[in-house]
Amino acid sequence: MIAPPPSSPIGSAAECGPVGLYAHHAGSGHLHRCAAIARELNKRGVRTEILSSRDPGTGVHLPLDLRKPRTATTDASPNAAGAAGSDAADLLAAAPEAYVDPTAHGSLHWAPLGVPGYTHRMAVIAQWIQEHRPAAMYVDVSVEVAALCRLLGVPVVTLAMPGSRQDAPHQLGYQQAHAILAGWPNWVPTPAHLHRWADKLAPVGGLTRFEGRPRPPRTATATATAPDDHRAPLITVLQGSGGDSWTEAYWEDVFRSHSAYRWQLLGGSRRVADPFPSLCSSDLVIAAAGQNSVADIAAAQVPAILLPQHRPYDEQQATARLLQRAGLAHIVWDLPGATQWEPHLQAAWRLGDGAQTGRTRGCEWEHWQVSGATARAAEVIAQVASGGRLSGAMTALAHTREPLTRPQPPVCIVTLATVSRADHLRRQHRSVQMFAQGAGSGVDQREVRHLCVALDSAAELRAALSDAPDLEIVDLPTDPSDTGHGPSSIRLAAARNYAAEQAIDRVGRDGIVVFLDADCLASAELIERYASAVAVPKGAEHAGAAVVATGPVTYLTEEQTRGIASFLDALPPNDAVGEAERGTLAELQAAAHRPHAARPRPGSGEGWESTPGDYDVFWSLSFALTGRTWVHIRERFGGFDEGFRGYGGEDTDFGFNLRREGIRLLWVGGADAYHQHHPVSSPPWEHLSEIVENANRFYAKWGRWPMEGWLSAFERAGAVAFVPPDATGRRGLTLKQRARD
């Protein structure tokens, strides 16, 4: 944590210049956070000044950085502020032609050329710094403002935001910062985008303006809808000023469709200055998954349903996943129809151990560590202002609440490999080990195992990987009925089925099985994205809950593979690998990120349900499911069809079976795998005979051909011929020659 110099005891920041607090104007949350922290700093005798465009009556009012000046304080509706309440991504999406080089060639988020408002804004900040000589600046949040302050010789404390923020501007902001606050609990694993900066990261807990306020007595509210019976549960909907995907008209329809409850809508045209009493009087709150909304609800200790809204960098999706895994809130990923809320209401109340009253334990919101969070944030800023220096990880701040204890389902990553793939498998194992150290929701470290089924000799593969003792390697049992299909006809389908059964033996039916091709490297978020996607709520373990999740796969070029291999091969033993190394691997992967274009490619944090046609492009390079779902698959269609021998057809057959059985196939953004380059032929002539055999088997089952691109290439080369339909209408495929001319 930050330690002050011996001559500057904590509290000496009061003897220095003031602390400036910059509050971004998109939404009201940044300003609320700054005001709460400023009050804590004032209690320590530290002078403060807030700089923002959000409220002309608060501190130093900044001009807007737009072409057309507007007010940023319009509260008539969540969208009324227009561009004034938007961030850079919104502005560019709305009018990309209006701003010239706003990102400075990708190095910044918002620095448009020739915009007087932007120039004026930065000049006002610089003038304030020159006149007041602040001891520190807290920036919530702007890379450009943080960089300006640091260039003017002022130490900066910034705020880490959740989501996927590996981009260059965010990393620049974190690199320049003297300290980084995080408004989440200290049990949350360090996100991948902060691995490099873990030594100056301070997770202080949920930051809310309501911290420390006593809960008022529960009272009826005049704004609540019918019924008149005040014993009916009261449900409050928070409409944030940052913009939501729902409308007031939608909620009016919801209220009419669920008239057994009392409802109230806060925000938009029904804004109240102080929503805390209304929150505390509620039996349930429905809100977006922004950092401030979550912290406000945690302070009120009320069960919650959160609907993560689409924001740049998937920040709300990241927060929602964390809360879902920790069991602190019920998450609704897609806005339900107005008549379809009842199951969600009941699920949220079950989290609170109450049926329609949900007040018995408040969903354990105390584990969001709201209590004392603003004081801890002020402590960090005060130490920086008094000349503090970095001396190690900042997670030892003075909040010692025990983390929430909630066992996470274990994960077994399974792969198939021959001895020839030993080097690729070693790197895969290293990536799994590195990123498994942060696996789990933070409420409990997740157990992650790595299992390989040897396709030739387990003994030889173990000898080649003697430096990877944690990688368990087992032999594929021989098949007594195997008559031999040639040396290249490896029993891939049988090996996958065996791997799944072995994984379930190790992690159980409630565990998670991740299939990862031996050539693939795990990404920082692969384990947790898959775990979240396939999780089944307790009590819902029925066949209809079965889901198979599959993530994007990037095929690395030879040069990219060589660069990542050089990094991984040079690493010390795993116990000496830390956050910096994990961050470097994540950066190398992010730089190469280009998912295969033939499959759905959801953005990070998104989950796309398959259309019927999407099942055609299932492949086994990277996918996940629970042990219970695998057992259901085994009972319904036996898993991978072991009649397919060697290369081709078995993956598509598996996907067709999933579709026929009505098993959900979910495309999971962020569960990225990176396929290491190796020489291939296209079409794969070395597998010609088995491809023909497997294609015929597939056609006999499904009445259509798989691998049509390869089969057409073989036909054009004269290697295969399609047989005309017989009396049954069935066609066939014959092999005309066994080697390429």
N, C-alpha and C positions, 0 to 999 in steps of 0.2 A: 504494500500500500504506500501511499505518499507519506513520507516522513519529513517533518520540518527541520531546518538547520538547528543545531544546538542553541544558537543565539536567538531563535525565533520560536518561542513556545506557541502552541496552538492557541489561537485567539488573537495573535498579534496582527492578523489581517486588518483589525480595526484601526491600527496605527498607519496603515498604508492608504493608497488611493481607493476609490470605490470599486465595486464589482459591477460590470455591465452585464446585463442579461438580454440577449437578442431572442425575440419570439417571432417565429415565422407566422405569416398571416393566413395560411391555408387552414381553415377550421379554427376553433377556439381553444383546442387542447394545448397548443404550444404556449399561449399566453397564460392560461390557467396554471400550467406547470411552473412557468417563470415567476408568476406572482406568489405561488406557494413557497418556492425556494427562497425568493427574496425576503419573505416574512421571516423565515428561519435564519437567514443571514443577518437580518436586522436585529433579531434577538441576541445575536452574538456581538452586536455593536458594529457590524460591517455595513457601511453605506452601500446602497444599491441604486441602480437606474435601469429601467426596462426600455429597450429600444424595439419598436414594432410599428407596422402599418395597421395592425388589427384594431386598435382602439386609440383615437386621438387624445383621449383623456388620461392615458397611461404613459408616464415617462416621456421619452423622446419619440415624437411621431415621425416615422420615416415615409418619404414619398414612395409610391409604388413603382416597381421596375417594369412598367408597361409602356406601350406607345400612347395609349389613351388613359390618362389618369382617371381613376374611379375611387369610390370609397370602399374600404374593405370591411365595413362594419354593418352592411345591410343585413338585417336579421329576419326579413319578411318570410323567407323560405330558404331551405338549405342550398338552393342553387341561385338565389337572387344575387349573391355577390359577384356572380359571373367570374370573369378572369381575376378579379381582385382577390377572390378566395381560392384561387387555383394554384397548383404547383406547376413546375416547368413542363412536366409531361402533358398535363392538361392543355396548357397554352399551345404547345407545339402541335398537339393533335387537332386543336380547334382552328388554328390559323398558322400552318407551318411556313407560309410564304411571307408572313408579316415580320419575321425576325431573321437576321442574317447571322450565321455561324453562332448560334446561342450557346453551343457547348464547347467553343474554343477547340474545335477538332477532336472532340471526345474527352478532353481533359477536365471539363467542368460540367455542371448541370445547367446553369443559367447565367450567361454573361453575354447577352446579345450586343451586337455592334450597332452603334448609332442610335441608341434608345436613351433620350435625355433622362427619363425617370430612373433608369438603372444607374446612370452616371451620378445623378443627384443623390440617390439613395446611398451609394457607397461613399460619396463625399461627405454626407452628413455624419455617417458612422466614423469616418476618419477624423473629421473635425472634432467630434465629441471625444474621441480618444486623445487627440492632441491637447484639448482644453482640460480634460479631467484626469488624464494619466491613470487609467484604471490599473488596479493590481492584477486583475484577471478578467477574462470575458467568458461567460457561459453562453454557448451558441446552441439554440434549440429551434430549428436546425437549418444550417446552410453551409455547404462546403465553401462557397465563395466568401461569405462573411467570416468564417473561421480562418480562411487563408489570409484575408485582408488584415484581420486582427493580428495574426502571427507575423505577417510581414511588417507590421507597425511595431513589433517588439513586445506584444502583449501575450502572456501565456493563455492558452485556450483550454477550456473544458467543454467537451461536446457531448451530445447524447447519441448513444447507439440506438438504432431502430431495428426492429425485427425484419425478417424477409431475406431475400437474396441480394446482397449488396457487395458483390465481388468486383463491381465496375471500378474503373480507375478513379473517378472523382471521389466516391466514398472512401476508397482506400487512401487517397491523398489526405482527406480530412482526418481520418483516424491516425495516419502517420504523423501529421503535424501536431496533433492534440497532445497536451501535457497529461490529460486524464480523460477517460471516457466513462460517462455515467450510463447505466442501463436500468430502465424502469421495469425490471422484472426481478424475481427472487434469486437468491444466491444459490439455489439448488438447480437452476436451469443450466444445462451444458452450454459451453461457449459455442455460439454459432460459427459455422465455417468461415464466414466473412470477417470474423474477429479473432481467429486463431492467432494471427501474427501479432495482435495487440493485446493479448490476454494479460500481460504484465501490467497494463495500465487501465484495465477494465474494472469498473466498480458497479456490480449489480446491487442496487440499493433497495429494491422492492418496488411495488406499484406506487406511482406518484399521483396523488390526487389532492385537490384543494379541500376535500372534506376530511382529510386525515385528522384524527383527534377530536372531531366533533361528537358530542354525545348523541346517541340515537334518540330522536324524539318519540313520544308515545304514539302508538298506532291510532290514527284518526281517519274518519271517513273523508273523502275528498269531493269537493263540489264539482270537479271536472270529470269525475268518473261517469261512465254510461250506466244504463240500467243493468241489472235489476236493482230495485230499491233495497233489497235485503242486504244489509251491510255484512252479513256473514258469508256472502258469496265471495270467492277469491278475487282479489284485485290484481289485475295484470297491467303493468305500465310499459308502454312502448317509447323508447328514446329515439327521437329523430335528430341525428347529429347535424351540426352546422358545417361539417366537412363534406356533406353530400352523401346521400344514400340512394340505392337502386329502387327503393319503394316510394310510394306516394301516399298522401293522406287519404285519397279516395280508396286506395287499396285497403288501408287499415279500417276505414269505415265499413267496407264489405266484410272484413274479418270480424269486426265487432258484431255486426248483424248476424253473421253465421254462427257465432258462439255466444249467444245471448245469455247463457247460464252464468257467465262471469261478468264482473265489473271491469271495465277497461278505461284507461286514460292514455292519451297521446301527449307527450311532452316534446317541444321543439317545433321547428317550422313556424307556422302561424300561431302555435300554442306555446310559445316560449315562456318559461318562467325564470325569474332571476336566480332562484335558489331551488333546484330540484331535489335536494337532499331529503327534506321531510317526505316528499312524495315517494322517493325510492324506498325509504325506510318503512313506509306504510304499505308497501306492495307485498304481495305473496309471490310474485314472479316479475322479472324484468326482461324485456326483449330489446336487444340493442345490436349495433354493429360491433365488430371486434377490435375497435381502436384501443390504443393503450389507455387513453383517459377514461373511456367508457368502462373498460374492464376494472380499472382501479377504483372508479366511483362506485361501481356495483359491489366490489369487494369491501369497500368502506361501509356500505349499507348492509352487508351480510345477507344478501337476498339471492335465492336461486335464480339462475339466468339461462336464457336462450340467446345465443349469439349467431348472427348472420354475417359472416365475413364479407365485406364489400371489396370490390376490385379496386386496388390502389397500386401505384407504382411499386415495384419490387416485392409484391405479394406480402406486404407486411401484415395485413389482417389475416390472411390465410395461415401464416406462420404462427401467429398468436393463437388462432383458433385450434390448430393442430396440437399445440402444447397443452392448452386447457382441456381439450378432449381427452388426450392421453392421461392427463393428471386427474380426470374425473371431476373437474371444478365447474364445468358448465356443459350444457347440452348444445351441440353445434348443429345448425341447419345450413347445409352448403348451398342449396338452391331454394329460392323463394317459393314456398308452397302455394297452391291455389288457396283462395280465400276461405274455402270450406274445409281445408285439410290440416288444420292446426292441432286438433285434439291429441293425436299421438305424441306430438312434440311437447305439448303442455304436460302430459302425464310423465313423459320421459324426464323432463327437467325436474319435476317435483320428486321423482324417485331418487334423483341425485341428492336431494335435500332430506331424504328419509321421511318425507311427508306426502300424504295424498291430498292434493288440492290445498294444503296449508303450508307445506314445504318450509316451515320455519324452525325445525328442530335443531339443525346444526348449520344452516346457512351454507351448505355445500363446502364446508371447510375453507372458506375464503380467507381465513387467517393465514393460510399458507402462501397467499400472494404477497405477504409481508408488507402490507400498507403501513402498519404501525411503525412510526419512526423513519419512514422512507425519506421524507423531505429533510429531516434533520441529518440523515446520513449523506444525502446529496449536498447539503450545505457544508457539511464537514469536509468533504472532498474539495469543494470549491474554495473554502476558507484556507485549507492547507496549501493549495496551489497559490492563492493570493498572498500567503505569508512566505512564499519562497520555498515551498516543499519540493522535495526531490523524490524520484522514483526509487523504490527499493524492493521490488518484487511484486507478486500478485496482490491485487487489491480486494480479493474476495474475503479477506479477514476483517472487514469492517465490523463495527461493534453491534451487529445483529446476529444473534446466536439461536434463533428459533430452529427447532428441529425440522428438517425437511419432511414433506409429506411422504409417508411410507405406503407405497402402493406397488406391489410387485408387477414388473412388466413382463409380458410373455417373452420367453427366450426365443432366440433366432438361431437357426442352423442354415448356413450357406452351403449349398451342395454344388459340386462340379464334377465333371468327367474329364479324364486326361490320360494321355499316353506318355511314355517316358520322353518322347520327342518334344512335348510341351512343358517340360520341367521349368525352363526359365520363365515362360509366361505365367505358369502357375505360382512360382515363387513371388513374382511381382503382384499377382492377384492377392496372394496371402498377405503380403506386406500392406497393400491398400486396405484390406479387410481389417487387419490388426490396428492400423493407424486410426481408421475412422470408427471402429467399434469402441474405442476408448471414450467416445462421446455419445455412444448409443444409449437410448433411454430417454424418457421425458424429463429427466432430471430429478424426478421424485424417487427414482431408484435406478441404479446402473443396470442396464439390460445385459443379460448373458448372451454372448454371441459365440457360436461354435462354427468351425470350418471343416467340412468333410469332403473328401475326394474319393470317388470310385475309380479305381485304376482300370483302364480299358485293355491293358496288356499285362503288366507285372507290377503289383503293389510293392514287392520287395525292391525292385529296381528303382521305382519312383521314390520310395522312401529314402533309398541310398542317395539319389540325386538331390533330394531335398532335406538332407540331414540338418541343414541350418534353419529348418522351419519345424521345430518339434511340436508346435501347437496345431499343425495341420494334420488331421487324422486321415490316413489313407487306407482304404480297404479294397480287397479283391472283389470283383464281380464273380459270383458263383458260376460254375460251368453249367451248361444246359445239356443234360444227358441226351436230349432228342436232337441236338444240333448236328446236322449232317455236313456242315461246312458250306460257306458261301464265298470262299476265297479269302485271301489274307486281308483284303481291304474291307470286308464286310463286318465291321465292328457292330456289336449289339447295342446300339445307342438307345433304342426304346427300352430294352430290358434294363440297361444301366440306369436310366432315369427313374424307372419304377423302383428299382432296388435302392437308389439313393434316397428317394422320398420315404420309403419304409424305414431305412436306417435313420433318417433325420427324425422321424416321429418317435422312434425308440429312444432318442436322446432328448428331445424337447417336448414330447407329448402332443396330444391332439390339440391342445390350446396354444402350442408353440407355433412359430412361423417358419415356413420352409421357403428359402430363396434359392432358385436355380440360377446359376451364373456360369456361363460358358468359360472354359479354362483360359481363353484368350482375353477375357474381359477384366478390367479393373473396376473396383467399386468406387463410387463417388462419395463425397462427404455426407450426403443426405440420403443415399440409397437405402440404407437399413431402416431409418426412421420413416421415410416416405412410404416404403412398402408396409411397414408395421402399422402405420396409421390407416393405410388404404384397405387392408384386409381385416382389420380389427372388427370383431363382432361383439356388440354389447352383451353383457352377462344376461342370461335369460332369453336371448334371441338366437340360440345356437340351433337353428333348424335348417332344413335343406334349402329353403328359399333365401337364406342369408349367405349362401356360398358365393364367393367372389374370387376371381383370379385377377391379379394386378400385373401389369407389364409396363416397364419404363422405357424411355428413349435410349437408343444405342448410337453412339458416335463411333464411326470407323476412323481410327487414327491413321494418318499418313505414315509412311516409313520414317520421315524426318521427325514427326511428332512422337512416334513410338520410341525412336532412338533417344530423344531428349528426356522423356519421362523415364525410360529404362535407365539412363545414366544417373538420373537423380535417385531413383529407388535403389539401384544396385550399390550406390555409394553410401547409403545410410548406415549408421551404426546399429547395433542390436536394438530391438524394438523398445526395450525399457529405457533407452536413452533418447528416444524420439519424443519430441514435445509439440507444443502448439505451433511453433514456427514451421516445423517440417510439415505438419498437417496442412498449414496454410499454404505453403509452397506447392504441395501436390494439388490442392484445390485450385490454385491459380493456374497451374499448368493445364489442368483439365478444362478449366473455364475458357482459357485461351483457344483450346482446340474444339470447343463445343460446337458441334454441327450434326444434330441427330439425323439419322437415315431418313430420307425424304419419302420413302415408300410406305411409311406407317404414320398413324396419327402422332402429332407432336404438341401435346398440351404444354402451356407455359409452366414454369416452376410454381408449384403449389396448387395447380389445377388438376382435376380428375375428370376425364371424359368417359362417359358411358359409350360402349361400342354400339355402332349401328350393325345390322345383320351382316353387311359386307365387310366390316372390320375384322370379323373372325377369320376371314380368308388370309389375313396377313399376320396371324399369330406366329411367333417363333419362340424357340426355347432358349435363346441367348440369355435372356434376363426376364424372369417372372417370379411371382411370389403368391403364396396362398397359406392358409392355416393348415395344420395337421388334420383338423376336422373336415375341412373342405377336400383335402386329398382323399380321406377315407370315403367321403361321399362320391367323389369321382371314381375311385376304385370300385365301389359297389355298383355304380351306374354303368360304366363302360370300360373298366379295367385299367384306366390310366393310358399310357402310351401303348399303342398296338404293337406287340412284340413280333407280329408277322412281318413288320417292316424291318429289313436287315440292312445295315450299312447306311448309306447316305441318301437322304431325300424322301419327302412325303410324310414322314411321321409327325412333324410339327403341324402341318396343315390338317392332317387327319385329327389331331388332338383338338385343334381349334374348331373344326367342324363338329366334333362331338360335344364340345362346350356349348355351341350354339343349339344343337339339337336338344340337349338336356336343359336348356334355359339357365345355364350358369353364367352369371354376369362376368364380363370381361371389361376391366377398368384400365384405361390408359392414364398413367400417373406421371405428371410432370415433376421433374426434380429427382426422380429415382433413376438417375443417369448411370449408365455403364459405358466404359470406354474400351473398345475392341482394339487390341494391339495388332499391328500390321504383321502379316506373314504372306509369303508368296502364294498366289492362287492362280488357277486357270479358269477362264470363263469362255464357254461353258466348262464344267469340271470333267474333263475327259478321263481323269484317273478313276472316276466313280461311274463311268458310263453304264456298265452292266447292272450294277445295283440300282441305279436311277431308273433304268428301263423296267426292272423287276418290280420296284416299289411303285412306279407310275401305273403299271398294270393292276397292282393290288388296289391302289387308291381308286382307279377308274371302276373296278369291279364293285367297290363299296359305295361310291358316291355318284357314279355316272358322269363324271367330268375329269379332266386331266389336271394334275398339279404341275408345278414347275414348267408352265407353258413356254416361258422364254427359253429355257434350256432345251426343252424337247424340240422346239422349232429350230434352234441353232443346230442341234444334232441332225435333224431331218435335212436342213439345207446342206449340211456337210456330207450327206449320204450315209450317215452312220446308223440311222433308224428309219423305219417305215411304219406308218399307221395302217393297220389292217382294216379293210372295209367292214361295215357292220355285218354280223351273222344273222341268223333267223330271229334271234331274240332282240336284235337291234344294238347289241353290244359291239364295240370296236375293240381293237387290240393294238399293241405296239410291239414290233419285233426288232431285234438287234441285227443289223446287217453286217457290222464289222466291229471288232472288239478293241480296236485301237485307231487312233486318228491317223489318217494317211499323211 
